């Protein structure tokens, strides 16, 4: 029998310079808060505030009970101490990591990094749970959020946006892509910061986090109409994988120490054909990617915020009543034009964050942004349906050329607009930026905006927490902060009952 010959891939040659994984590990393991500019530390506090608000709001959504059941499979309730699973009280570490990360992501209300992925929930959940479990301070939490978010941002930039670009035009989603890896690495970075892993341990943790990341299932997500409630990945499970990598290193497990290096590294594992490995280390300590975080004023897919920004402006400027509307024409790009975005009656919980007709109706009806937008009863409400049936989605004339404005592999503009036809005339608006983008003065959300969003989710009784979160480095205990948030939610729940 003739044995067929196989062409083997070339083995990488031994490196004489420090590897990319080593350089990343050295920087983040040695990072101290004093090394970061004031605006970087403040942005991390804003991420913390926004994420805790999303966590508080997510407790009122329909998947919270499911999340709690899964979280408690990973641990148990405690009489005191441990880490706080918001809405449930003291639990073991992994229960808190899982439940808090998943629920903070549940409403699709959490921040978005401009490649179209969210990972702030993982950095925050890991930082807080680890800090509570180990008796760490608020300053430790802040350091961990900076490390976790910045690492996640660099991983996301290295992998790049989930776009298929042909001749400078965006055609739609890539055939293979995933958003899980940045979520896992953000949690791993935050946990490693609290655990004070050294450079060698940090590199091992990166290897374990990469090996344990979920497969890139983005294509299933981009083609689905009725989305499952785990979305494109379970943010809770990703956060657990990141923290578990750190605990594994502490227990003596080892991982690949070159997981970010060369043609076989993480980006290639995620299906990326061409990538810039140098983006992982470019400007470390000087160019902070955390400054590019975008925030959401509405619990919907970030790609839909561009037309919604224009619609909100028209509604505010023209004071249009729902009964005056004859038609609303949404102008969008190819990333938000699939059947899931155009379906007027979303059938599943997660799909409600992606249906233009539904989210337009919520905005027109002036429903408070938060869990009510995703409530099952809101979908079939006659007032909602009467508006949703008047929504039409068309292509924006510049909607598919935003690849030309991308910077360092990150999305900067995504042109969208809206035309509102009413009994007293037509009104049109468009914008290349969405409310919450940091690159234009008119779209940037202030601390006051984020505070209003936080209080809208957690209740006015949590007003004292805003100052504590925005000055988290003064907190002697992360546990006291989380216990107070849990008390606020229990009080709000009691009042509602």
C-alpha angles and dihedrals in degrees: 000000000000113000110219118238120239126203108230124211115250115263115239114255120241112272123231094190125067111277123243091250090052093049092049091046093049094051098047097040091052097040117123127188092244088062092065123079118248093253091054092052090047092051089054089054090051089052089050092050094046094046094050088050090052089048091052092048093046091060088073095054127100097251095057094093090051091049091050092053091051093044092054090051085068095052142334144264117272130206090229143338121031117089129316122251097197110238093020105053129224117009139152120285102265093045090057094044093051099042098043094047095047096045093045087057096040098093094045084235096121127107121283128214110220098258089068101263136115123216105143090097090061095047092048097043092048094045094050099041093047092046092050094047092049099040094246127162135246089259089058089051092052092049090049093050091051092049094043097046096042092049091048090049093052092047090049092049092048091051091041134204121321094248134128108217123191120181092342094309124113109233099179139277123347118257091237122029142124140189100204100091097064089048092052093045093047090055091044092051093049093047091046090053092055091044090050094227114189124232095274093046091047091055091050090050091052089053093050093045091051092047092049098045116119118257117269100266096166096118090060088053096046092052097043122100101183100046123207115237092249087066115196091334137353104259090200093055091046090053090049090051090053095049091043089057090059094046089048092056090049089051092052103264118139133211140188109295094202100052093130096044134104133332094325097051131115098287092057090048087057092055098259111149098190123028141156110237088186091070088074093065105021110125096352107183092010107054107047113197091194086079089070096063116131125209130212126233090186133042095245139103109293091235089065094054094084097067090034089057089056093045092051090051092052093047091050095044099044100031091223116190118217092243092059094060120104099169140351116205114198115205112202144153132253094272091067104032105084122113091268090063095045100044110113097203110044109201102199135054097247093043091065089073090059106042111102093198091053097044092045089054091051091052095046091048089050093233110175109261108251140062094342089068089063098038113125092230092055091062096058097036107126091229090055094047093048089061098036092058089058094058121103126181122213136166117273111231091237096030098112102044100071090109086081093063096047116123124204091345092307129118114246105168134021108179116222139153147170140227117206117196114198139168088262099046146293126297126192134185136168138181139184090211131056126223105270097038112128098210100076127050094225093054101042116110115224129217087259090055092051091045091054090050091048094050091046088060102036101033133248090279088073094062091112089060094064094069091043092052094046088051096037094142088071093057110107091201134032088201093062091053094051093044089055092051090050090050090052092053093046089051092049091048091051092051091049091051 
